[in-house]
Amino acid sequence: MTKFARILSASASLAIIAMSGQALAGKGDDTLNAAFEEEIATLDPYKEISRSGLILGRMLFDNLLLKDQKSGEFLPALAESYKVIDGKTLEFVIRKGVKFHDGSELSADDVVYTLNTVASKEYNARFQVAVNWIDVVEKTGPDTVRLRMKSVYPMALEMLSGNLPIFSKRQLEAGGSAGVSAKPIGTGPYRLVEMTAGRRYALERFDDYYAGSPKGRPAIKRLVVRVLPEANVQYAELLNGQVDWIWRLPPDAAKRLSGRPNITVKSWPIMRIGYISMNPHFEGGKSPLADVRVRQAINYAVDKQRIIKALVGGVSEPLYSACHPVQFGCSTDVTKYAFDPKKAKELLTEAGYPNGFSLELVTAPSFPRAHIEAIAANLSAVGIRTTINEQQPAPARTAWMEGRAAAIVSAWGAYGVGDAALGTSPFFGGTGDDVVKDPKAIADLKIADSSADREERKKHYAAAQKYIADQAYWLPLWTYSVNTAQNSNLVLDVDPDEFVPFYRASWK
């Protein structure tokens, strides 16, 4: 019996008794108790790396805009409106009557000071892609702000709708990032009332939250987030009613918990994909991967559907493009390599490898070993003798970028940004992660990444993605989903960008 199974068995009698009362504790005192496994280092979203910390940041702070994850529309938030002045300039009208958690009122000065500060080299924001496109932000009137870009940046609205929270100028001036983290003063739907740094965060609904916010006023009064690194502790606390919500359950745990009384387990599609990237220039272009037929054979050899059903689980689906289908500019009109081991063997024979060849797959511990072993078994079945070289993420990426790896197996979440500029381009746009450096793909992606015309962007992304699929530079594997388990009285979803909108939660 596994450790997890023993805990479930030991907890069963307690859980059944507890479900009649304790499991309703959250609803009873209007407190949503959530648990994350990742440690939260800071409450400054510009410095934090963990998804749990960034999710918490979206409860405490708001952005100028908010993206509707279903429609893709950019909705007014702290900015009541915006307009495009030219390809490199945006102007915002700042909403009146918005209050910070300390009772002070948001002004254009807070917006200008925040964005100029976090975009500076001195601030050293953790994700530079979110800020390094900003040239200068200026106040152009009592309630208007003009943002100038260094060059045309098509993802500006994406960043402004989730990754650029606005701080209090007074707090940022006085204490910098450390001050923001120690006692955040935001304009978000919840305010921080208690904190044990890195372990427990108690938030309360901000009663002066501004009318007109696309987030809406939270239905649940209190939110308590705890960091519980041990999965077994999370499961036990969910069963006995101390926790109302957990996530990122592996398929086996999701299956076991789904049968428990008063527990609801769901799977949500997220903007994360798995893939195998192949280096056609490995060993000076003398490896089998230099031949497009070999790369196509690898695509035909892997039974994505079976691996998803057996191991990946959830609502994950086979992937065929070098991007996530929900991202703007991600075309699904590409060559789709169905599972066909016979075709794979024919292509290997045509390429001069009737008896197959040896291939090393570099990977990192973050990619499940069982998934890679299943892929390796599929490849071995058509004659590609596969070994798995598991390294830490940094050395694995370095080996890939330096051309010392034939193929790398990895996953990519595009920072939760719904744009192919962070889907396809990082791997085929001529950057450091692009070892293929195909001029045709680079040319199309360069146009798509730098145009302000959305239709032109779509056209060139589609051309690049179709070409990449034809050349089989990637073996796109599958989209990912995330499993959640929660008190059945709780209504809470997960957005495709892998953020949890606790402000939308409610009790049945």
Number of C-alpha atoms within 10 A of each C-alpha: 6 7 9 17 13 12 15 19 12 12 16 17 11 13 23 16 12 16 19 13 12 17 27 20 18 23 19 11 11 16 19 26 23 22 25 22 17 18 19 22 16 21 24 26 26 23 20 19 17 15 19 21 21 23 17 23 24 24 25 27 24 25 22 27 28 25 20 14 13 9 7 14 12 17 19 22 23 30 23 16 16 18 11 12 12 11 16 19 21 18 21 24 21 24 21 15 15 22 19 23 23 12 11 14 14 23 21 24 18 17 28 21 20 20 21 17 21 24 22 16 11 8 14 15 21 14 15 14 13 22 24 16 18 21 17 17 22 18 17 14 10 11 16 21 23 21 22 20 17 12 13 17 17 20 20 18 17 20 21 20 22 20 26 23 27 24 26 25 19 14 18 19 13 12 13 15 22 16 16 20 19 14 17 25 25 26 31 29 26 29 26 22 13 13 16 9 15 15 17 16 19 19 22 20 22 21 13 17 21 21 12 14 21 16 19 13 21 21 14 20 18 22 23 20 21 24 19 19 14 11 19 17 14 23 21 20 20 24 28 21 24 20 25 28 26 23 22 16 19 16 17 11 18 21 14 13 20 15 11 16 15 18 22 19 22 19 22 17 19 22 24 23 25 22 21 20 26 24 26 25 20 19 15 9 12 11 16 24 23 18 18 17 21 26 26 23 27 28 28 25 28 26 19 23 17 13 20 20 13 12 15 22 20 19 17 21 19 19 23 27 27 30 34 31 20 18 22 20 26 22 23 17 13 18 16 16 21 16 19 15 21 12 17 25 24 16 21 25 16 12 16 13 16 14 12 20 15 12 20 16 19 26 27 21 11 12 15 13 14 12 15 18 14 18 19 21 17 23 24 18 15 25 20 24 17 18 15 17 13 18 15 12 16 10 14 20 21 14 16 23 15 11 20 16 24 21 21 24 21 22 20 17 20 21 17 22 23 27 22 29 25 22 28 24 26 16 20 28 25 19 14 15 18 19 21 21 18 14 12 14 23 20 15 22 26 18 15 27 21 16 16 17 11 12 12 14 23 16 15 21 28 23 18 25 29 22 17 21 22 17 15 25 24 24 24 26 27 23 26 27 24 22 23 20 22 26 27 17 17 19 14 18 16 20 17 21 19 20 17 21 17 24 21 15 16 17 17 8
